Amino acid sequence: MATILTLDAGTSGLKCSLFDESGALIGAMVAEYPVYYPRDGWAEQKSEDFISAVKQAVASLGQKADLSSVAAIGLTGTMNGCIAIDKDGQALHPNIIHLDTRAQTQVDKMERIIGMKAFYSITGNRPDVHYGLPKLMWLKEHAPDVYKNARWFVNTKDVIYGYLTGLHGRSDYSDASLFGAMNISARKWDEDVCKAAEIDMDKLPLLFPSSDVSGRLSKAAANDLGLAGGIPVAIGAGDGPCSTHGSGVYDENGAYLTIGSSAWVAGLKKTPCFDEDMRAFNYTDIDENLTTVCGTVQCASTAFDFMMKTVFGITNESGEIDFSLAEKMAASSIPGANGLFFLPTLMGERCPWWDSNARGMLMGLTLTHTRNDMVRCAYEGVAQALNNCAAVLRENGLNFKSLVLSGGGMKSKIWPQMFADVIDAPCSIHLNPREATSLGAAVAAGVGAGVFKNYEEASKIVKTSAALQPDAKNARLYRAHTRAYREMYNQTASAMHTACEYQSADQ
């Protein structure tokens, strides 16, 4: 049976996974690498660390699994990066990764020149400090020699693709669509945006479908990795679109929710979604004929973990969060946590408010509340934040009937049914919730290499549990809870900004 090898370059490490044609996970290994924070607001990684991690993870997996039947290699990785490379693929500067916020001045410039709504109408996204374009602009201004000597500016997985195939300066439509310079409707780099940014468009990579397998594993890379030369290597896609197909979503009828440090709800449309209030954002799917419409929560499990550990002190003897105890406590409260509310806006918020100065909030506390209520409201705060995203998608014509749940947060026994009740939609849990992104990379590679006939056929390899139906009583209670939750931000945004100003002021 043919197998598909995937390489997923995440924030903290690279995961190498091996799947068979049925989607079953044969094995997976992770090789870690660091994030460097040279200055406040800066976040970088080294391209050579990615390549070292590829070698280490493949070698480790090869010791435990047979790699002789690999029919294709799929790639995915973090989006929103910016890596300057020369014509031979050598990095000239560390990757300015998705967490980096140094380029706010460049974002402001784009807003002044083009205007936020015009930029949104072209790219399907707001001008944003996390995207690659303002980082490229920053490099041109602050590292002119890097800009001058760079042949291309690429993203995380693209460096790995270049190492594997010897073909450099290539990327896919999905990563390009969250770079900030691609026309989301035409699927090509936009001349007006590039002109406004004062960058050379020919320094941007050539774009290919995610399933393109014109690149093959080179002899040099094959010798490094102990694999057969000539294996088809898919150009791959960013982690977001890979999560879509790794969750079994392949057309306009499906949607999924994934929860980790951040979290999002996403579905597919044939055309980009230009939300009037610019709440949702768009990126090209691994099926380049479709667009992913997404609403993202800035701080999900991160906010929850902060409340459990730092605020409530629900930890074990090792100082780690006692999730079993937290779940028991939350289950001992009632839906709505007796009127206690938590806004997980500890790092600002994206959809639907797009407010970087929003601050977290615990509201409604009285002398009658218990620790059980406090713990439950932390679960509910994250669920309501994701419900906000689901509502935006629904308002823009994504009429999904159910949600597939994935991500590390699915280890919880509380959240799955809570999501079904709060969002009022049936929810099924991915049977390998931590593998959805890698499985999506396998789907793209498998379609390109002919392992699967098309994306619909490939979707059948995704396995989920039986759907959790919304509890009618709880769903009704949560509708009132939702109205109150949304008013918390509307009525206190100004106070949040005041708190932010105070926090930022010199004392």
Secondary structure, DSSP 8 states (H G I E B T S, - for coil): --EEEEEEE-SSEEEEEEEETT--EEEEEEEE---B--STT--EE-HHHHHHHHHHHHHHHHTTS--TTEEEEEEEE-SS--EEE-TT--BSS-EE-TT--TTHHHHHHHHHHT-HHHHHHHHSS---TTSHHHHHHHHHHH-HHHHHH-SEEE-HHHHHHHHHHS--SEEEHHHHHTTT-EETTTTEE-HHHHHHHT--GGGS-EEE-TT---EE--HHHHHHHT--TT-EE---EEHHHHHHHHTT--STT-EEEEESSSEEEEEEESS----TT--SEEEE-SSTTSEEEEEEESSSHHHHHHIIIIIS--B-TTSSB-HHHHHHHHHHS-TTGGG-EEE--TT-B-TTT-BTT---EEE---TT--HHHHHHHHHHHHHHHHHHHHHHHHHTT---S-EEEESGGGG-SSHHHHHHHHHTS-EEEBSSGGGHHHHHHHHHHHHHHTSSSSHHHHHTT--B---B---HHHHHHHHHHHHHHHHHHHHHHHHHHHHHHHHHS--
